[in-house]
Amino acid sequence: MVVETLAEGIRLGGEMFWETWWALVLGFTIAGAVETFVSEEKMSNVLGGEGLRELGLGTAFGAASSSCSFGAVATTKSLFKKGASPVASFAAFQFASTNLVIELGLVMWILLGWQFVLADFVAGLILIVLLAVIFKYFVPGAWFDTAREHLRSSEGVRDPSCGMDIDPTSDDVVSLDTDGGTEYFCSESCKHAYEEEQRQAESTWRDRLLTRDGWRLASKNALGEWGMLWKDIVAGFLVAGLIGAFVPRSWWTTLFGFGVEGTLTWVLASAILGVVIGVVTFVCSVGNVPFAVILWNNGIAFGGVMSFIFADLIVPTIDDAYRRYYGLRMAAVLFVSTFITAVISGVAIHYLWGGLGLVPPQGEVGGTAPGGYTTYLNALFTLVFLGQVYVGYWSTDSDSEASEHEMHAD
């Protein structure tokens, strides 16, 4: 019986992964292209203020700079260190880069439906505005100054290509003299990747769009997104499938049985439980969507689904990163403010969507698309993925070997 249930759970997870494979490849392809054409330096230069312009740009850059939760936190740390304001970095960019990205919307549309996609966008904007208000008017500016000083003083030497901590005195470390000082790398491949990125940064986006090197870097960036996210994605589908198979509906009914369905007590309890479940599951935003299907099928409020998805930036491992980067006090500020705003935005979107008649019947899931689209799109985007692997890695290896032959010939 256990073996059969286990097999059923794996089958459920596999089916959800099959339905969303093409959407994931498409989302990461777009993310890789955007990362190639929009540099981090340019973003940090325009995110120093705390007005609506910086809030909007931070949100737009975040939504375009798709990343896993850990990648978003790392990029936000870099932007904040270089002078981006708390409003533009923590409130806008960090949240948008995990919860307003195209691959999340595509997966949500396929597994949950278009109503959830629009709700994610609107509720996400509500949460960003609430965070901006908290950071601008309720958190002392001196706390952020202290956090930035803590970041700059505690951060050791890192490989600028892969971000790994390294010891500059090690014999295995590779160095490169630049105009800004000496950079250290964990390997020759990271050094070459950094040099290629710098060359691309000096060119215009039009030059990158029309050159082989530009598209090769875009392919490598897309594969880099897979490298950061694939474990969380697989874990999300697997956990969702196993929970769907093993946990009886009666357990969920008890869990979400606070108050009468439709009352404020029930909606608020669902939102709070959604955040708590999101915190303890340790999964990224995209990987959360399959689990959200299980919650929605088993009685959580519509707004609770949104609150659950928004909790990916306060899981324990992310909280520990906040502590190491910014200090314990700022880590607590980020956790509490995100928890509260995730609950409020979940409750707000529940009643807003309910008033507009956009909340689908409880447990109804799935987007709309022509019959048989999954097989055709999966086949097409599998070819795209294999092309990215070839362009991003195999062609790079061939070019490196050719360069080595030329050097030996000289």
matplotlib code that plots the C-alpha trace (Angstrom):
import matplotlib.pyplot as plt

x = [0.0, 2.8, 4.7, 1.6, 0.9, 4.6, 4.3, 1.1, 2.9, 5.8, 3.3, 1.4, 4.6, 5.9, 2.6, 2.8, 6.5, 5.6, 2.8, 5.2, 8.5, 8.1, 7.1, 10.2, 12.5, 10.8, 11.0, 14.7, 15.5, 13.9, 15.7, 19.0, 18.6, 17.6, 20.5, 22.8, 21.4, 20.9, 23.9, 23.9, 26.0, 23.4, 20.6, 22.4, 23.1, 19.4, 18.1, 19.6, 16.4, 13.3, 10.6, 8.0, 10.4, 13.0, 10.3, 8.9, 12.4, 13.3, 10.1, 10.7, 14.3, 13.4, 10.6, 13.0, 16.0, 14.4, 16.2, 15.8, 15.3, 18.9, 20.1, 17.6, 19.0, 22.6, 21.9, 19.9, 22.9, 25.2, 22.8, 22.4, 26.1, 26.6, 24.2, 20.7, 18.1, 16.2, 13.0, 14.4, 16.4, 14.6, 11.1, 11.0, 13.8, 14.2, 10.5, 9.8, 12.8, 11.2, 7.5, 6.7, 8.8, 7.6, 8.3, 6.3, 3.4, 3.5, 3.7, 0.9, -1.3, -0.9, -1.4, -3.8, -5.3, -5.1, -7.0, -4.1, -1.6, -3.3, -3.8, -0.1, 0.8, -1.7, -1.1, 2.7, 2.4, 0.4, 3.1, 5.9, 4.1, 3.5, 7.2, 8.3, 6.1, 7.5, 11.1, 10.7, 8.6, 8.8, 12.4, 15.0, 17.5, 20.4, 19.4, 19.9, 23.2, 24.4, 23.3, 25.3, 28.4, 28.0, 27.8, 30.9, 32.9, 31.9, 32.0, 35.2, 36.8, 34.4, 34.8, 33.0, 31.9, 30.4, 30.2, 32.1, 34.2, 37.9, 41.3, 43.5, 46.6, 45.7, 47.9, 44.7, 43.3, 43.5, 44.0, 43.3, 44.4, 41.6, 41.1, 39.3, 42.0, 42.8, 40.0, 40.4, 38.8, 38.4, 39.3, 40.4, 36.9, 35.4, 38.1, 37.3, 33.6, 34.3, 36.4, 33.7, 31.0, 33.2, 33.6, 29.9, 29.3, 31.4, 29.3, 25.8, 22.8, 22.4, 26.0, 25.3, 22.0, 23.8, 26.9, 27.5, 29.2, 26.1, 23.8, 26.3, 26.4, 22.5, 22.5, 25.0, 22.9, 19.8, 21.6, 22.8, 19.2, 18.7, 21.8, 20.4, 16.8, 16.6, 16.9, 14.2, 11.9, 12.3, 11.8, 8.7, 7.0, 8.1, 7.0, 3.6, 3.0, 3.9, 1.8, -1.1, -0.9, -0.1, -2.0, -5.7, -8.2, -9.6, -6.2, -6.4, -10.0, -9.0, -6.0, -8.0, -11.1, -10.7, -14.1, -16.8, -15.7, -15.9, -15.5, -12.6, -11.4, -11.2, -9.4, -7.0, -6.2, -5.6, -3.2, -1.2, -1.1, -0.1, 2.9, 3.9, 3.7, 5.7, 8.4, 8.8, 8.7, 12.1, 11.1, 11.6, 8.7, 8.4, 8.7, 5.9, 3.3, 2.7, 2.3, -0.1, -2.2, -2.5, -3.4, -6.0, -7.5, -7.8, -9.6, -7.2, -8.6, -7.7, -5.8, -4.0, -2.5, -1.0, 0.4, 2.0, 3.8, 5.0, 6.7, 9.7, 11.9, 11.7, 12.5, 15.1, 18.0, 17.2, 16.8, 20.3, 21.7, 20.1, 21.7, 25.2, 24.9, 23.1, 23.2, 20.6, 18.5, 18.0, 17.3, 14.5, 13.2, 13.1, 11.4, 8.7, 7.9, 7.7, 5.6, 3.1, 2.8, 2.4, -0.6, -2.1, -1.7, -3.2, -6.2, -6.5, -6.4, -8.9, -11.6, -10.7, -10.9, -14.0, -15.7, -14.8, -16.0, -12.6, -12.1, -12.6, -14.6, -12.6, -10.3, -10.7, -7.3, -5.6, -5.2, -6.8, -4.9, -5.5, -5.6, -2.4, -0.3, 1.8, 3.5, 4.2, 5.5, 7.6, 9.2, 9.9, 11.4, 13.4, 15.2, 15.6, 17.1, 19.5, 20.5, 21.4, 23.5, 25.4, 25.9, 26.6, 29.0, 30.1, 30.8, 32.6, 34.9, 35.5, 36.5, 38.8, 40.5, 41.0, 42.5, 44.9, 46.0, 46.6, 48.7, 50.8, 51.2, 52.6]
y = [0.0, 2.4, 1.6, 2.2, 5.5, 6.5, 5.7, 7.7, 10.7, 10.5, 10.2, 13.3, 15.3, 14.0, 15.0, 18.6, 18.8, 17.6, 20.2, 23.0, 22.0, 24.3, 27.2, 26.8, 26.7, 29.8, 31.7, 31.0, 31.8, 35.2, 35.7, 34.8, 37.2, 40.1, 39.4, 39.7, 43.0, 44.8, 45.1, 45.2, 48.4, 50.2, 49.1, 50.2, 53.6, 54.5, 52.9, 55.3, 57.2, 56.3, 57.9, 56.3, 56.3, 54.2, 51.9, 51.4, 50.8, 48.4, 46.4, 46.4, 45.4, 42.7, 41.2, 41.2, 39.8, 36.5, 34.4, 31.9, 33.2, 32.8, 34.5, 37.4, 37.9, 37.8, 40.4, 42.6, 42.5, 43.7, 46.5, 47.6, 47.6, 49.8, 52.4, 51.3, 52.4, 50.0, 50.9, 50.1, 47.1, 45.3, 46.3, 46.3, 44.5, 41.6, 40.7, 41.2, 39.1, 36.0, 36.6, 38.7, 36.8, 35.3, 31.6, 31.9, 33.4, 30.7, 27.8, 29.4, 29.9, 26.2, 24.7, 27.1, 29.4, 33.0, 34.4, 33.4, 35.0, 38.4, 38.1, 37.4, 40.6, 42.8, 41.4, 41.6, 45.3, 45.8, 44.0, 46.1, 49.3, 48.2, 47.2, 50.6, 52.4, 50.4, 50.9, 54.6, 55.7, 53.1, 51.7, 54.2, 55.2, 54.6, 50.9, 50.6, 52.5, 50.1, 47.2, 48.5, 49.0, 45.5, 44.2, 46.0, 45.1, 41.4, 40.4, 38.5, 38.0, 36.5, 35.2, 38.0, 35.3, 32.6, 34.4, 31.7, 32.7, 32.3, 32.7, 35.1, 33.4, 30.0, 28.6, 27.4, 31.0, 32.8, 36.6, 39.3, 43.0, 45.4, 49.2, 48.7, 46.6, 42.9, 40.3, 36.8, 33.7, 30.1, 28.7, 29.7, 29.1, 31.7, 34.1, 33.6, 34.0, 37.3, 38.6, 37.7, 39.5, 42.6, 42.7, 42.4, 45.1, 47.5, 46.9, 48.2, 45.9, 46.1, 44.8, 41.9, 41.1, 40.8, 38.9, 35.2, 36.1, 37.9, 35.0, 32.5, 34.6, 34.7, 30.9, 30.5, 32.9, 30.8, 27.6, 29.5, 30.0, 26.3, 25.6, 27.7, 26.5, 22.9, 21.3, 23.6, 22.9, 19.2, 19.2, 21.3, 19.0, 15.9, 17.2, 18.3, 14.9, 13.0, 15.3, 15.0, 11.2, 10.6, 13.4, 12.7, 15.6, 15.3, 16.6, 19.6, 20.2, 20.4, 22.6, 25.2, 24.8, 28.1, 29.9, 29.8, 29.7, 33.1, 35.0, 37.4, 34.9, 32.1, 34.3, 35.8, 32.3, 31.0, 33.8, 33.4, 29.6, 30.1, 32.1, 29.7, 26.7, 28.7, 29.3, 25.7, 24.1, 25.7, 25.8, 28.6, 30.6, 28.5, 25.3, 26.5, 26.5, 22.7, 22.8, 25.7, 23.5, 21.0, 23.7, 25.1, 21.7, 21.1, 24.2, 27.1, 30.5, 32.1, 34.8, 32.1, 30.8, 34.2, 34.6, 31.1, 31.9, 35.2, 33.6, 32.2, 35.2, 34.4, 30.7, 29.9, 29.6, 33.0, 34.5, 33.2, 34.9, 38.1, 37.8, 37.2, 40.0, 42.7, 41.7, 40.2, 43.4, 43.9, 40.2, 40.5, 43.6, 41.8, 38.7, 40.5, 43.1, 40.5, 38.2, 40.9, 42.3, 38.8, 38.3, 41.7, 41.4, 37.9, 39.1, 42.2, 40.3, 37.7, 40.4, 42.4, 39.3, 38.2, 41.6, 41.4, 37.8, 36.5, 33.9, 30.5, 27.7, 26.1, 23.5, 24.4, 24.5, 24.8, 27.3, 27.1, 26.3, 24.3, 20.5, 18.7, 21.9, 20.4, 17.7, 20.1, 22.9, 20.5, 19.1, 22.6, 23.9, 20.8, 21.6, 25.2, 23.9, 21.5, 24.4, 26.5, 23.6, 23.4, 27.2, 27.8, 25.0, 22.8, 25.7, 27.5, 24.4, 24.3, 27.9, 27.5, 24.5, 26.5, 29.4, 27.0, 25.6, 29.1, 29.9, 26.8, 27.5, 30.9]
z = [0.0, 0.9, -2.3, -4.4, -2.7, -3.1, -6.8, -7.1, -5.5, -7.9, -10.8, -9.7, -9.4, -12.7, -14.4, -13.1, -14.2, -17.7, -17.9, -17.1, -18.7, -21.8, -19.6, -17.4, -20.5, -22.0, -18.7, -18.1, -21.8, -21.4, -18.0, -19.5, -22.4, -20.1, -17.8, -20.8, -22.0, -18.6, -16.4, -12.6, -12.7, -14.7, -12.3, -9.2, -10.7, -11.0, -7.8, -5.2, -4.4, -2.5, -4.7, -7.0, -9.9, -8.1, -6.7, -10.2, -11.7, -9.0, -9.6, -13.3, -13.1, -10.5, -12.7, -15.6, -13.6, -12.9, -10.3, -7.5, -4.0, -3.1, -6.4, -5.8, -2.3, -3.6, -6.3, -3.9, -1.5, -4.3, -5.4, -1.7, -1.2, -4.3, -3.1, -4.0, -1.5, 0.8, -1.0, -4.4, -3.4, -0.5, -1.2, -5.0, -6.7, -4.3, -4.1, -7.8, -8.9, -7.4, -7.3, -10.4, -13.0, -16.2, -15.4, -12.2, -14.0, -16.8, -14.3, -12.2, -15.3, -16.3, -12.9, -11.3, -13.9, -15.1, -12.1, -9.9, -12.3, -12.3, -8.5, -8.1, -10.0, -8.2, -4.7, -5.4, -6.2, -3.0, -1.0, -2.6, -1.8, 1.8, 2.2, 0.8, 3.3, 6.2, 5.1, 4.4, 7.3, 10.1, 10.0, 11.1, 8.3, 10.7, 10.9, 7.1, 7.4, 10.0, 7.8, 4.8, 7.0, 8.4, 4.8, 3.7, 6.7, 7.0, 3.3, 2.5, -0.9, -3.4, -7.0, -9.0, -11.5, -9.4, -6.0, -4.1, -1.0, -1.8, -0.1, -2.2, -0.7, -2.0, -4.8, -6.6, -6.9, -10.2, -10.2, -12.8, -12.6, -13.5, -13.4, -10.1, -8.5, -8.4, -8.8, -7.6, -9.1, -8.0, -11.5, -15.0, -16.3, -13.9, -14.9, -18.6, -17.9, -16.0, -18.9, -21.4, -19.2, -19.0, -22.8, -23.2, -20.6, -22.6, -25.7, -26.4, -26.2, -29.9, -30.4, -28.0, -29.8, -33.2, -32.1, -31.5, -28.1, -27.0, -27.6, -26.2, -23.0, -23.0, -23.3, -20.4, -18.3, -19.0, -18.0, -14.9, -13.9, -14.2, -12.1, -9.3, -9.4, -10.6, -7.1, -5.7, -8.7, -8.6, -4.8, -5.2, -7.7, -5.7, -2.4, -3.9, -5.4, -2.3, 0.0, -2.5, -2.3, 1.4, 3.3, 3.6, 2.9, 6.4, 7.8, 5.5, 6.5, 10.1, 9.4, 7.4, 9.6, 11.5, 11.6, 9.0, 5.3, 3.8, 7.0, 7.9, 10.5, 8.0, 5.3, 7.8, 9.3, 5.8, 5.0, 8.2, 7.7, 4.1, 5.2, 7.9, 5.5, 3.0, 5.6, 6.7, 3.3, 2.2, -1.5, -4.1, -5.6, -8.8, -6.8, -4.5, -7.2, -7.3, -3.5, -3.9, -6.1, -3.2, -0.7, -3.0, -3.7, 0.0, 1.3, 1.8, 1.0, -2.4, -0.6, 1.5, -1.8, -2.5, 1.0, 0.8, -2.5, -1.2, 1.8, -0.2, 0.8, 4.6, 4.7, 7.5, 5.1, 3.6, 7.1, 8.0, 4.8, 6.0, 9.4, 7.9, 5.3, 7.3, 11.0, 13.3, 13.7, 10.0, 9.4, 12.0, 10.2, 6.9, 8.3, 10.3, 7.6, 4.8, 7.0, 7.9, 4.3, 2.8, 5.1, 4.4, 0.7, 0.7, 2.6, 0.4, -2.9, -1.6, -1.0, -4.1, -6.4, -4.5, -5.1, -8.8, -9.2, -10.1, -7.5, -9.2, -7.5, -4.6, -6.0, -9.6, -11.3, -14.7, -17.5, -20.9, -24.1, -27.3, -26.8, -27.1, -26.7, -24.0, -26.1, -29.0, -26.8, -24.7, -27.9, -29.3, -26.1, -25.4, -28.7, -27.5, -24.2, -26.0, -28.3, -25.2, -23.8, -27.1, -27.5, -23.8, -23.2, -26.1, -28.4, -25.6, -25.1, -28.9, -29.0, -26.0, -27.6, -30.8, -28.9, -27.2, -30.5, -31.9, -28.8, -29.2, -32.9, -32.1]

ax = plt.figure().add_subplot(projection="3d")
ax.plot(x, y, z, "-o")
ax.set_aspect("equal")
plt.show()
